Amino acid sequence: MATPLLQFTDRGIYCEQGRFYIDPWKPVDDAVITHAHADHAYFGHKNYLAHHLSREVMLYRLGDINLRTIEYGETVTKHGVKITLYPAGHVIGSAQIRVEYKGQVWVVSGDYKTEDDGISTPFEPVKCHHFISECTFGMPIYNWKPQADLFVDVNNWWANNVQNGVATVIVGYSLGKAQRILQNLDLSIGKVYTHGVIENTNEALRRNGIILNPTERITIDSKKEEVRKGIILAPPSAVGTPWMRKFQPYSFGYCSGWMALRGAKRRRAADRGFIMSDHADFPGLVSAIDATGCECVYLTHGYTASFSRYLSEIGFNAREVHTLYGGEEEDASITEGEEKDETAPSGDIKKELAV
């Protein structure tokens, strides 16, 4: 039996013919990276290949690395294997990796969402024989409302806080949600103030040519009363810290796909929970997989067992694989540079699904 073009190893997804890994979690010579989140772009590889719009963020997060970047649709050949990047729609610069050799085509999607968020290059389905997919939100309870409706809620909440003399703090990950929130705020209500972790990421993206709405970094010289009149954009690591408490009284909103679960808002001590994710919801996952026309789908992280069963029931050849993708999406103890992306829920959230 011929060796599969891509294999799942203890270092990451490996292409033996091309001698490269995709999103490896242990040091390798040649790494192809889907996006700059910490559970996909690790430090320590000799060579990196990623999309051009990931360049400055990866350099900011990983330091002085040997990084080559290419555009969507551009093909690089390694030892006869063709590598082409396609938009994943997850965050700015995120890519699906299409790998082809002797007519065999695999696609590694990394993380993705199918709704156009207005800031990331929209997801494009890619025809293939084998599709490697996440399933972070691979249960029917996860069905996102349209983004336009979501931000009506966010902006109305902010405007009401301003009328009531209450500061507004909205929490989202520094790469992905932060820029999505920023680009969809109604700036007629007030100014956007940013935590340093988010502003550092914004600055990296601006260096890469991304045009973002105006923001102002919060520093020790910032005037508290002026900041309280706007909206404060903070990372999860700021929740419950003295930095955040100094803006009291405030209304605190948390943006996460897990807000679809009962009790998630309470656990984060949030006043408002906004159901917002940079991952595909259940219908998005199914439609994306179907659009590939794949012969086999491999599920890397999330609700792999239940989603694999569902896909098998509706006619897909679905398999679970073990990877180290996914961090602890709502761990408020993480520090700058350690923020991780949304992942499968913690044990106590899983228990709720049986209630």
BAVOKOL-369109 format. One record per residue: x, y, z of N, C-alpha, C in turn. Coordinates in steps of 0.05 Angstrom, whole numbers, plus 5000, padded with zeros to 4 digits. Example, Ala and Ser with C-alpha at 12.3 -4.5 7.8 and 13.67 -1.06 7.14 Angstrom:
2
526448865156524649105156526449345156/525749555142527349795143525850015157/
! end
This chain:
355
501749765000500050005000501850255000/501150444983502750684980502550855006/504750985012504751165036503051405030/501251485048499651725044501451975040/500552165024502052405019502652555045/500652565062500952695088500552485110/502152505131502052315153501852465179/500452355199500252475225502352355244/504252525252506552435268506552575295/508552505312508752625338509952905336/510652995313511653275309509653455295/507753325281505853485266505053335240/503753465222502853345197505253355178/506153115169508653095154508252995125/509653135107509753045079512552935074/512652665073515252525070516452595043/514852595022515952654995517052934994/515653125005516553405005518453485026/518753315047520553355069519853615085/517253655089516353885105514053795123/513553965143511353925162509454155159/506954105166504954325167504154365196/504454605205503854685233505054485253/507654425251508854245271509054375298/508854205319508954305346511654235360/513454095345516154055355518054165333/520454245340522354365321522954185297/522754295273523254155248524954335230/525954225208527454385189525754555172/523454455163521854595143518854585152/517854815159515054835169513355015151/511054925144509055085130506855145150/506155405153504455495175501855595164/499555505176496955595167496355875177/497055935201496556205212498156245238/498056495248499956575268499156525297/496856385302496156325329498156135342/498356155368500556015382500455715381/498055605376497855305375498455205347/499055385328499655295301502455405292/503355625303505955745295507755735320/509455525321511255495344514055605337/515455675358518255765355520055515353/522255545338524355345338524855205312/523255265291523755135265525955285250/527355135232529455265217528355445195/526255355182525055515160522055515162/520855745156517955775157516955875130/514555775123513155865100510255935108/509356175102506656255111505556465091/503056555095501956755078503157025085/503257195065504557465068503257625090/500657605094499357775115499857665143/501157435145501957335172504757425179/506157545160509057595164509657755190/508557995192509358165214508358065241/506057935242505157825267506857595275/507657425256509457205264512157305273/513257505261515757615270515457745298/513257875302512657995329512457775350/511157555344510657345364513057155367/514457095345516556895346519357005345/519657265339522357385338523657345311/526357325312527957315288528057035276/526056975258525856715246526456735216/527156515204527556505175524856455162/523556675153520756655144520556745115/519356565099518656635072515556655070/514556855057511656885054510856895025/508456795019507356794992504456884993/503356924970500557024968498656784964/496056834967494056634961494256564931/493956314925494156224897496956184886/498956274901501756234893502655954900/504155834883505055554887508055544891/508855394911511655334917512055034914/514154944902514754654898517054574915/516654364932518754254948519053954941/521353884929521953604922519653484906/518553634887516553544869513653574880/513353654905510753684917509853984914/507554024903506554294899504954384924/505654624934504354744958503055004949/500455024954498955274946497255354970/497155614975495555724997492955834987/490855775002488155874997486956005022/485156195020484156335044482556145062/483056175088481556015108479456185122/479556455120477556615133477556625163/479556505175479756485205480556755217/482956845210483957105218485557225195/486457465198488057585176490457415171/490957345146493257185138492956885141/490656795150490356505154490056365127/491056125125491055985099490455695102/489155585081488955295078491455215061/492554985067494954895052494154675033/494254725007493654514987496254384979/496454114981498853964975498253764953/499853764932499253594909501853454900/501553194895503753034884502652804868/503452784842502552574824499552534824/498152764823495252754821493752714847/495152664869493952634895493852914909/491452994918491153264930490153244959/491553364977490753395005490453695011/488553755029488354035038488254035069/490054185080490154225109488854505114/486554505127485054755130485954925153/487554805172488154955196485655015212/485255255220482655345231481355525210/478655515209477255675189474455745197/473355955185470556015187469556085159/466956025155465856065128464456325124/463856475146462556735143464756945138/464157125119465957355113465857555136/468057595150468057785173468758065165/469358115139469958385130472858465134/474458305147477258385152479158165143/478357905146479957685136479157625107/481057525091480357435064478357205067/476057215054473957015058474756735050/473756545065474256255061473556175032/475256005020474655894994474855584996/472755444989472955154988474955064967/476454854973478454754954477954454949/477654384924477154104917479653934923/479153704935481353534942480453244946/482353064949481752784955481552744986/483252885000483352855029483353135042/481553175062481253435074481653405104/483553565115484153565144482753805156/480953755175479153965185479153975215/478854205226478154235254475154185258/474254155282471454155288470954265316/472254495321472054625347469154655356/467354735338464554765345462854565329/463654315330462354105314460053975327/458154135338455654035348453354225339/450954115335448754275324447954525341/448654525367447954755384449455005375/451654975360453255205352452355295324/450855505323449755615298449755915300/451856045289452256335294450156505280/449356725293447656915281449257085261/448057205241449557365222451157585236/453557635225455357835238453958105241/452458195221451158455222449358475246/447858265252446058265275447558265301/449758115301451458105325452458385333/453358535313454558795319452459005324/450058965316447859145325447659115356/447758875366447658825395450058955409/452458925398454859025410454759335411/454059465389453959755388451759875405/449459735406447259835424448159825453/449459605460450459575488452459795495/454259845477456260065481454860335484/453060395466451660655466450060685492/448760475502447260485527449160535551/451460415550453360455572454260745573/454760865549455661145548453461325560/450961275553448661435563448461415593/449161175604448961135633451461195648/453461305635455961375649457561145658/457260915644458760665652460860615630/463260545638465360475619464660215605/465760175581465259925566467859785561/468059535570470359365565469459125549/470559085526469958845510472458675506/472158415510474458235510474458055486/476658045472476957875449479957815444/480557595431483357525427484857725410/487457755416488957975404489357945374/489357705364489557655335486957515326/485357655312482857545302480457705312/479457635336477057765346477558065350/479858145360480358425366480058595341/481158505318480858655294478058645282/476758415285474058385276472158575291/472558585317470958775334471459055325/474059125323474859395317473559495291/473659325271472659405244469559425243/468159325263465259325262463959495284/465659645299464559835319463460085305/461460205317460360455308461960685321/463860785306465660985318464361255322/461861295314460461535321459761545351/459861315364459261295393461661405409/464061345400466461425416468961315404/471161345419473861255410474260965420/476160835407476960565414479660575428/479860475452482260465468483160175470/485760125469486759845468488759785489/488559545499490659425516493159385499/495459395512498059375498498359125481/497458895491497658645475496158675449/493858785449492258815425493459035407/494359255419495559465402498159375389/499759205402502159095390501458935365/499358775367498458615344497358795322/495758995330494759185310497059325295/499159405310501459535297502859345278/503159095285504358905267502758875241/500158855244498358835220498559085203/498659315216498859565200501559575185/503659465197506259455183505959275158/504159085159503658905137501859015116/500959265120499259405101496259375106/495459255129492659235136491659505146/489359595135488259855144486159795165/486659885190484859845212483760105221/481460095234480260345245482160455267/481960715272483760845292483360725320/485660695334485660615362487660785377/487360775403489260915421490160725443/492760685444493860505465493460625493/492560465512492360555539495060535553/496060755564498660765577498260885605/500360905620500161035647499461325645/499861445621499261725617496361765607/494961555601492161585591490361695613/488661875606486761995625484361805629/484061705653482061505659479261595650/478461845655475761935649475361945619/477462015604477162015575476861725564/478461545575478361265566475561155572/474461225595471861115602469561205584/469961415569467961515550467861355524/469961205519470161045494469460755500/470760585484470460295488473260185491/473660005511476259895517476459615506/478359565488478659305476480959165490/480358935503482258805520482458505513/484758375519485058085515484057935539/483557675536482657515559484557525583/487157565578489057575600488657815618/487158015610486658255626484258215646/482658005642480257975658481057935687/479758095705480258065733482758185744/484258325727486858435735486458725745/488358835760488259115769488059305745/489259235723489159405699486259455691/484659245691481859265683480159395705/480759335730479159435752479359745754/481459855744481860145747479760305731/478360175713476360315697473560295708/473260175732470660155745469460425750/466760445748464860235742464760185712/464659935704464559865676462659635671/461759605646460359365637462259205620/462458945626464458775614463158575596/463858585570462858395551464958205541/464257945540466157735531465257625504/467057615485466457515458467657235455/465957035451466856765448464656585437/465356385422463456195413462256035436/463856005457462855855481460555995495/460156255489457856395501455156275492/455256095473452755955465451955755487/453755685505453155495526452155635551/450155515563449055625588451255615610/451555835623453555855645456255965637/456855975611459456075603459856365611/457856535607458056815615458556845645/457056685660457356695690460256625698/461356415685464056325693466156535686/465656695666467556905660466857165675/464857165692464057395707463357635689/462357575666461757785646458857895650/458558145644455858265644454358195618/455858165596454658095571456357875558/455057685546456557475531455657495502/457557555484456957575456458057325442/456157185428456956935415458357005388/461057005390462657085368465056905366/465456775343467756595340469056635313/471656585313473156585288473456305276/471756125287471655855276468855805264/468655625245466155555233464255435253/461655505250459655375266458955095254/457154955266456454685256455654675227/453754845219452954845190455354925172/457055105181459355185165461354965161/461754805182463654575180462554375159/460054315162458854115144458954205115/458254465110458254565083461054585072/462954665088465754685079466854415071/466354215087467253945081465953835056/463353875054461853785030462953905005/463554165006464454314982467154214972/468754084988471353984979471053744960/468853604963468453354947470453134956/471453154980473552974989472652684992/474552504989474052214993474252145023/475852305037476252255066476752515080/475552545104476052775121477252695147/479352835156480752775181480153005200/479252945224478453145244480653165266/481753405268484153445285483553535313/481653705318481153805345478353925348/477253895371474553985377472853735384/470453735375468653505381469053285361/471453175361472252985340470552735340/470052625363468552365364465752395354/464252585366461452615358461152715330/462852905321462653005294463452795274/465352635280466152415262463752215259/462452155281460051975279457952105261/457452365265455352495249456052485219/458552555213459352555185459152285172/459852075188459651805178456751725172/454951825189452151765186450951885161/452052115152451052245128452652185103/454451995106455751895082458651965077/459952105096462752175093464551965105/466851935094468951755106470551935125/469751935151470952115170472651965191/474852085198476751955217477652165238/478152075262479352245282482352215282/483852425286486752415288487652575312/489852495324490852635347492852855339/492453095348494253315344494453475370/496153675370496353855394495154125387/493454145367492254405361490154465381/489854725386487954815406489254885432/488655115443489655195470487355205489/487655365510485555395529484355675525/482255675509481255925497480456135518/479556055541478656255560480256245586/482856185584484556175607485456465613/484356585633484956865639487756905651/489156685657491756705669494056725648/493356695623495456705602496556985600/499057005592500457255592501057335563/502057575560502657675533504457485518/503657435492505157255475504356965479/502556915499501656635504498756595498/497456805488494556775482494156555463/492056395467491556175450488756205438/488356045418485856065403483655895415/481155925406479055765416479555475410/478655305429479055015426476654875437/476954615438474754455450474354535479/471954525489471254625515472554465538/472854595561473954455584471854255594/472754085613471053875622468353965633/468354195649465854275661463854375640/464854485617463054565596462054325582/463654125577462753875564460453755580/460553765607458453645623455753775618/455754035611453254175606451754065582/453253945563452053845539450153615545/450653485568448853265575446453345591/446353605599444153705615441753765598/
! end
